[in-house]
Amino acid sequence: MIGIVVTLVVGNGQDRSDPPAAAPAPAASTPAPGTRTPDTPDPAGEEPDPEDSTSPVGLPTGSPTASPSASDGVDVTPPAGRGAARTGMWGIAPQPCTQHEQQLVDLDDGASRVEQENDGAVKDPAGAELLYWPDSCSGLSDYLLRALPNTRVGILREDMPKNADTCAAASATGLGALSLSDGNDATERGFVEGAAICSVTDRGAVSMALIDHIARGSTLDMSVTGRLYVWPKAP
């Protein structure tokens, strides 16, 4: 009995004086790459880090930059002796034949003017390279496009490279009277959408008048329009 009492007293004293030690906190674990946790923000609405070299799908960030010398299929790089290309628009749209008028176009800047028709004769070209005129005003086929005398104008075909050098070369091929209302004649001569009229102008510039759109219809609405690239002579 005495031994049992002593054992109980000793056990009770240990319970009161030595409380059990707290269990250690579990060590923090690092989530595997790509694993979301409650404290990890959703990347769906976040902007990508510009310092990050890869995107979420493993592709390089950023996009390739187009060559600064290319513009709508035209290489605008100026060759030696030429300044930077100027851009604009050009077009031809004849006036009603009953008014006996003809249209002139200056390919240095695309400027157009209309004057009294005189059987295709032009008293003062004033720098114009192209003439659009009614031969006899007897029908749609009378409307002809041609280069003015003493000018250097030709057609740069659709499949040729579009740059200042090829345009200057094409300008030496000449442009005879062309009936735009005759689709077969225009196509055979290379006057189609995607081609260009090229000229070395009276100011010494290389001019490329792209044929972007051809509208054939009555004498009042047949027209040609397009972008214009001009490489001036370097000062």
Steps between C-alpha positions, in 0.01 A plus 500: 500500500778745588667432163179567308437832682857622428464418130172695471642804680807512274289467184263781604790734569650450156168582328469837679861621458592384146229590242541327163708689245316647195549313175730684254327686210530326165768644275375725216515326166576665163232429238611339181536735199164571341302393811255754640451543873238705688758781535603493133317759282329379187732586208210516256432868568861608549727669247806289406825593667709683235813355660371147453667349193221254431124511476272250682505278191876515461514743205726808503324817604459783251434480128724537196531846349443543130783639291480880501579500129187311403160663458199322346724285277710798390866524601532869578877488562649790301782401264819704469428851382137497616327643804247328727178400326202733518156338501164615371212403272428532130210426268326559171128559449391662172251781485181457293594486134223746416716768666798414275750486782822308556687421821871541572688339793834614645676192642730712720214541745188340346343839427229490232347774288237513226516720193318542169546198273695567180530167317751386759729798453627678811619858468677515835559171691630697802684194632225243435598153378163337427211600276150348512291629210202422272609439142175589330235484776311240299504228767660350806788351299617848406638564847875438479783523751846582373827664596551857388771566241856537629423317824646176634213271601445122498315217674655297782330161479317346794758224563804732497668622822366837608798727572664813361750318278250272324261792461767718339580217259131446413454869429725463194265247333245761388123525529302524177132590480308254718126441493398432861150393394650210304576251776690265267729774372569628851576152633732409212687828546540437874260773614337299780440539872829435679715648224628859489564789264861613539666822393820697529335840520604839369638571848723192486296305756414131470121470533306177555122533459349173622186375326298403807149516355352511151129577459357445153153624421348791316702798381406677822621247754795317340802578717837385633636575847804401700786588732790710378868464601750764388877483554633854438845574367739553792604865541 
